[in-house]
Amino acid sequence: SQQGEEDPQALSIQEGENATMNCSYKTSINNLQWYRQNSGRGLVHLILIRSNEREKHSGRLRVTLDTSKKSSSLLITASRAADTASYFCATNFGNEKLTFGTGTRLTIIP
Amino acid sequence: DVKVTQSSRYLVKRTGEKVFLECVQDMDHENMFWYRQDPGLGLRLIYFSYDVKMKEKGDIPEGYSVSREKKERFSLILESASTNQTSMYLCASQTPRTGSSYEQYFGPGTRLTVT
């Protein structure tokens, strides 16, 4: 069963703008991870935030986690054409498995 | 860098054929996974292996089997391919060592079409 649900399903923005996508989940987690998938390719791990963290940064990525609302957001600042991809959140419960959401398709318009 | 490779990027098979999808990782990871990805459904776990010859069913194991004879190689088998198994298949590996965050490393995927 799917745990994470991303919102919006699709997002188009102009190059240089910021992109925000959200993920909601249903039960307590150990950590939440974000992955990127370029068209027709495998997923690449972007960033991880643990349940006791509220915010994390990595380059142009900023992730927040609100465990009381069971939600996370991924912000990509100063977007580039190369950021065009699908983005997935994945929840981890402290064991080996990840449960992936359905993804947000991000299109950056040059 | 972790490298996960899959034997084919694209595969076309006929209904009823036996299909083998191969995955190899080079980082000595204990855990390996097979997912299928379909539009609107995200990634769904088919099977998981946590050691050689060890396996565990995922959310949608019906119609599939797996084999892990060596640590670096995890194979997905479609015993008798059907059209509803047309999908993108993704393999991933992971290390469960103490303190691991359980992030997964993915191969490029195999797009399988069953006609």
Boltz contact constraints between the chains, C-beta under 6 A:
constraints:
  - contact:
      token1: [A, 2]
      token2: [B, 42]
      max_distance: 6.0
  - contact:
      token1: [A, 31]
      token2: [B, 101]
      max_distance: 6.0
  - contact:
      token1: [A, 33]
      token2: [B, 103]
      max_distance: 6.0
  - contact:
      token1: [A, 41]
      token2: [B, 108]
      max_distance: 6.0
  - contact:
      token1: [A, 42]
      token2: [B, 90]
      max_distance: 6.0
  - contact:
      token1: [A, 42]
      token2: [B, 106]
      max_distance: 6.0
  - contact:
      token1: [A, 42]
      token2: [B, 107]
      max_distance: 6.0
  - contact:
      token1: [A, 42]
      token2: [B, 108]
      max_distance: 6.0
  - contact:
      token1: [A, 42]
      token2: [B, 109]
      max_distance: 6.0
  - contact:
      token1: [A, 43]
      token2: [B, 106]
      max_distance: 6.0
  - contact:
      token1: [A, 45]
      token2: [B, 103]
      max_distance: 6.0
  - contact:
      token1: [A, 48]
      token2: [B, 101]
      max_distance: 6.0
  - contact:
      token1: [A, 92]
      token2: [B, 102]
      max_distance: 6.0
  - contact:
      token1: [A, 96]
      token2: [B, 31]
      max_distance: 6.0
  - contact:
      token1: [A, 96]
      token2: [B, 96]
      max_distance: 6.0
  - contact:
      token1: [A, 100]
      token2: [B, 42]
      max_distance: 6.0
  - contact:
      token1: [A, 100]
      token2: [B, 43]
      max_distance: 6.0
  - contact:
      token1: [A, 101]
      token2: [B, 42]
      max_distance: 6.0
  - contact:
      token1: [A, 102]
      token2: [B, 42]
      max_distance: 6.0
